[in-house]
Amino acid sequence: MSLDKSTLERVAYLARIKIEDSEIEKMITELNNIMKWIEELNEVDVNNVKPMTGVSNNSLREREDEVNDGGYSDEIVSNAPEKIDNSFTVPKVIE
């Protein structure tokens, strides 16, 4: 696939990118080179290659899924402008 001037202008219009007339030929050449490179990648045989989910095989450390209160609720609400029994209070919004 190769790009021509009208295709480039259409893509630039859709992407809301302003391209000066003096830059069009250079841009067409660069984009056509990128398209050739993509076509080369399509020729690579990847039938026996397993998909990667990441570049390293490290697994994340996991912790036990247990519910706790953290033990520091007093510290959490200490900066609140108003509080009632270790809970934040906010002004009433709906009347």
N, C-alpha and C positions, 0 to 999 in steps of 0.2 A: 504494500500500500504506500502510495506517495501522496503528499499533500500539495495542493496547488494554491495559487493566490486567493481564489474565491473561498476555498475551504478554510484557509487560515483566517481570512477576514470574518467569516461566519462564526468560527470558534471564538475569535477575539470578541466579537459582538456579544455572543451568548455568555462569555465569561466576564463581560464588562471590563475588558483589558484594552487600553488604547495602545495601538502599535503605529508608530510613525511610518510613512511611506518609504523612508530611507532604510528602515529596519526590516521590511517585509522579506526581501530576498535572503538576507542573512538568517532570519528566523525560519524560513522554509527549508533552507539547507540544514540547519541544526535539527529541526524536527524530523526531517527525512532520515537523517543519520540515526536518530533515536529509534525511529520506526524500524530501520534495518536491523539494529541491535536487538530489538524485541523479536523480530522474525527469526533471528539466529537463536535466541533462547527457546523458541518454540520447536526447534529441531533437536533439542537435547532429549535423549531417551530417559524418562523417569519412571518407567513401568515398575521396576523393582526397588524403588526408593520409598521408604516409609515416610509419611508426613511428619514434620517436626512440630512440636508444640513450643519449643524453646531451644536455645543454643547450648544449654547445659543440662546435665542429667540430675542436677541437685533437686531434692524434694524439700518442701517447706516443713519446718518444725511445727508439730501440732501440739495443742494443749488439751487437757481434758475439758469437755464441754459441761461445766458445772456452773450453776447459778450462784452468784454471791453479790453482796452489796458493795464490795470494794473496801468497806471498812473506814471510809473517810468522808462520809456525807457532811459532817460538820465543816470540813475544809471547803467542800464544794459550794455550799450555800453561804459561806462567810462573806463573800463579796456582793451578795444580793442586796439590793436596796430595801426590799421587804421580804420577810420570810415568816412562815408559820410551821412549827414542828419539823424543822429540817426540810422544808419544801419551799420552792419559789412561789411567790404570789405575784399576780399580774392584775392590772386594772380590768374591770368588767368591760367587755366590748359590746355585747348584745344586751339591750334593755328589755 
